[in-house]
Amino acid sequence: MAQAIDLGQLLQIIKKRLWLIMALVILASISGMIINNYVITPIYEARTQVLVNLKNSEEPYSWTQMETELQLINTYNVIMTTPLVLDQVIRQLDLSLTDKQLASKIEIKTESESKVINIIVQDEKYEKAVAIANKVAEVFQKEIRNIMDVDNITILSAATIRDQPAPVTPNKAINMSIALLIGLALGLAITFLLEAMDKTVKTEKDVEEILDLPVMGLVGVINIETKTKKLRRKPRVS
């Protein structure tokens, strides 16, 4: 009858093959480091903010006007990533991209009930991301006057180049943690698998578990060679 393995047995199994677990953890850590530094291409992010404001100072501000502005912002969000804007950005920055490829690098985000639009650009080159974010805002500010005959866009915060920008991906700390957990899980899985496949009988406890019978006695190990030598040296009685 199989018996449940207690915590002490589990610790003994882990201790017996601790070297294997540690080796896999170290191997996974090295692999994670190599992937972080040499396999995954770092991606940088730049952000420009623009403000939309239709308020006419000569008229009282109302909830209806605010709702109109918020609905208009959704329209602006769509216009920012259309070929009308992006083709001009590509031409002015001399980018080797199509408008669809450029659009895939841009995310337009607006906080709930806010008139501030965030233009977020991600690219492998930080300076390029900054240039695109600012140029999209600049071109949109100019074109919206022609499209909708309004002048209600103000650039609040332009993207700036920092001395030591940090990439948004990969997140090296998270990737290393995942690699460590994978190494540890793999080490434990292999350890318990090897233990389950080991059918050799090593102790009297193994005999009891396999046969489900109590051990009545033990036979010690007899060194035949040593015993023979002792018998030869023993004097004979005549």
C-alpha positions in Angstrom: 0.0 0.0 0.0 1.5 3.3 -1.1 2.1 5.9 1.7 2.1 9.6 1.4 5.5 11.2 1.3 6.0 13.5 4.3 7.9 16.8 4.4 11.0 15.1 5.8 11.1 12.7 2.9 10.7 15.5 0.4 13.5 17.4 1.9 15.7 14.4 1.8 15.0 13.8 -1.9 15.8 17.5 -2.6 19.0 17.3 -0.5 20.1 14.2 -2.4 20.0 15.9 -5.7 20.5 19.5 -4.7 23.5 19.7 -7.0 21.2 19.0 -10.0 18.7 21.7 -8.9 21.4 24.3 -8.4 23.0 23.4 -11.8 19.7 24.0 -13.6 19.0 27.2 -11.8 22.5 28.5 -12.7 22.0 27.4 -16.3 18.6 29.1 -16.5 20.0 32.3 -15.1 22.8 32.4 -17.6 20.4 31.7 -20.4 18.1 34.5 -19.2 21.1 36.9 -19.1 22.1 36.0 -22.6 18.5 36.4 -23.9 18.2 39.8 -22.1 21.4 41.2 -23.5 21.9 39.6 -26.9 18.6 38.2 -28.2 15.8 40.6 -27.3 16.1 43.9 -29.0 15.5 46.8 -26.6 12.5 49.1 -27.3 12.4 52.7 -26.2 9.4 54.9 -25.6 8.7 58.6 -26.1 5.6 60.6 -25.2 4.1 63.9 -26.3 1.0 65.4 -24.8 -1.5 67.7 -26.5 -4.5 69.5 -25.1 -7.9 69.8 -26.8 -10.0 72.8 -25.8 -13.1 74.1 -27.5 -14.2 76.4 -24.7 -15.3 79.8 -25.9 -14.6 82.3 -23.2 -17.7 84.4 -24.2 -20.1 81.5 -23.4 -20.8 79.7 -20.1 -19.2 76.3 -19.9 -21.8 73.4 -19.8 -21.8 69.7 -19.4 -23.1 69.4 -23.0 -20.1 71.3 -24.3 -17.8 69.1 -22.3 -19.5 65.9 -23.7 -19.0 67.4 -27.2 -15.3 68.0 -26.6 -14.8 64.4 -25.3 -16.5 63.0 -28.4 -14.4 65.2 -30.6 -11.3 63.8 -28.9 -12.2 60.3 -30.0 -12.3 61.6 -33.5 -8.9 63.3 -33.1 -7.4 60.0 -31.8 -8.4 58.4 -35.1 -7.2 61.2 -37.3 -3.7 61.2 -35.7 -2.9 57.7 -37.1 -4.4 58.2 -40.6 -2.2 58.5 -43.8 -3.1 62.2 -43.9 -0.9 62.8 -40.9 1.5 59.9 -41.0 2.5 60.3 -44.6 3.7 63.9 -43.8 5.6 62.6 -40.7 7.3 59.9 -42.9 8.2 62.5 -45.5 9.5 65.2 -43.1 11.6 62.8 -41.0 12.7 60.7 -44.1 11.5 57.4 -42.6 11.9 54.1 -44.4 8.4 53.0 -43.3 4.9 52.7 -44.7 2.0 54.5 -42.9 0.8 51.2 -41.6 4.2 50.3 -40.2 4.5 53.8 -38.6 0.9 53.5 -37.1 1.9 50.2 -35.5 4.6 52.1 -33.5 2.1 54.7 -32.2 -0.4 54.5 -29.4 -2.9 57.3 -28.8 -4.2 57.2 -25.2 -6.6 59.5 -23.4 -7.4 59.4 -19.7 -11.1 59.1 -18.8 -12.9 62.4 -19.1 -9.7 64.2 -19.9 -8.9 66.5 -22.7 -5.2 65.6 -22.7 -4.1 63.3 -25.5 -0.9 61.2 -25.1 1.0 60.4 -28.2 3.1 57.4 -27.3 5.8 56.1 -29.7 7.9 53.0 -29.4 11.0 52.3 -31.5 14.3 50.5 -31.3 16.1 53.9 -31.5 15.2 56.3 -28.7 16.0 59.5 -30.7 13.8 58.3 -33.5 10.9 57.6 -31.1 11.2 61.2 -29.7 11.3 62.7 -33.2 8.2 60.7 -34.3 6.2 61.6 -31.2 6.9 65.4 -31.6 6.4 65.4 -35.4 3.0 63.6 -35.1 1.8 66.3 -32.7 3.2 69.1 -34.8 1.6 67.8 -38.1 -1.7 67.0 -36.4 -1.9 70.5 -34.9 -1.4 72.0 -38.3 -3.7 69.7 -40.3 -6.6 69.8 -37.9 -7.1 73.5 -38.8 -7.6 72.5 -42.5 -9.7 69.4 -41.8 -12.1 70.7 -39.2 -11.5 74.5 -39.5 -10.6 74.7 -35.8 -7.6 75.9 -33.8 -8.0 74.1 -30.5 -4.8 72.0 -30.2 -2.0 73.0 -27.8 1.2 71.0 -27.4 1.5 70.7 -23.6 4.6 68.6 -23.3 7.0 67.7 -26.1 9.1 64.5 -25.9 12.7 65.3 -24.9 15.9 63.3 -25.2 17.2 62.0 -21.9 20.9 61.3 -21.3 20.4 57.6 -20.2 17.0 56.4 -21.4 15.8 53.1 -20.1 14.1 50.7 -22.5 10.5 49.7 -21.8 11.3 46.2 -23.1 12.8 43.9 -22.1 12.2 44.1 -18.4 15.5 42.5 -17.3 14.5 42.1 -13.7 11.2 40.3 -14.5 12.9 38.1 -17.2 15.7 37.0 -14.8 13.1 36.2 -12.1 11.1 34.1 -14.7 14.4 32.3 -15.7 15.2 31.5 -12.1 11.7 30.1 -11.5 11.9 28.0 -14.6 15.3 26.6 -13.6 14.0 25.8 -10.1 10.8 24.2 -11.3 12.7 22.1 -13.9 15.2 21.0 -11.3 12.5 19.9 -8.9 10.6 18.2 -11.6 13.6 16.2 -12.8 14.6 15.4 -9.1 11.2 13.9 -8.3 11.0 12.1 -11.6 14.3 10.4 -11.0 13.2 9.5 -7.5 10.0 8.0 -8.8 11.9 6.0 -11.4 14.4 4.6 -8.9 13.0 1.2 -7.9 16.1 -0.1 -6.1 15.7 -1.2 -2.4 18.1 0.5 -0.2 16.7 0.3 3.4 14.4 -1.8 5.5 11.8 0.9 5.2 11.8 0.4 1.4 11.1 -3.3 2.0 8.2 -2.5 4.3 6.7 -0.1 1.8 7.0 -2.4 -1.1 5.9 -5.7 0.6 3.7 -4.1 3.2 5.2 -6.4 5.7 7.2 -5.7 8.9 11.0 -6.4 8.9 11.7 -9.2 11.4 15.5 -8.9 11.3 18.6 -7.8 9.4 21.5 -9.6 8.1 24.8 -7.8 8.4 27.3 -7.5 5.7 30.0 -10.3 5.9 33.4 -9.7 4.4 34.2 -13.2 3.2 37.8 -12.5 2.5 38.5 -11.0 5.9 36.6 -13.9 7.6 38.6 -16.5 5.7 41.9 -14.9 6.7 40.8 -15.0 10.4 39.9 -18.7 10.2 43.3 -19.5 8.6 45.1 -17.7 11.4 43.1 -19.5 14.1 45.3 -22.4 15.7 44.0 -25.9 15.4 43.3 -27.9 18.5 44.8 -31.4 18.4 
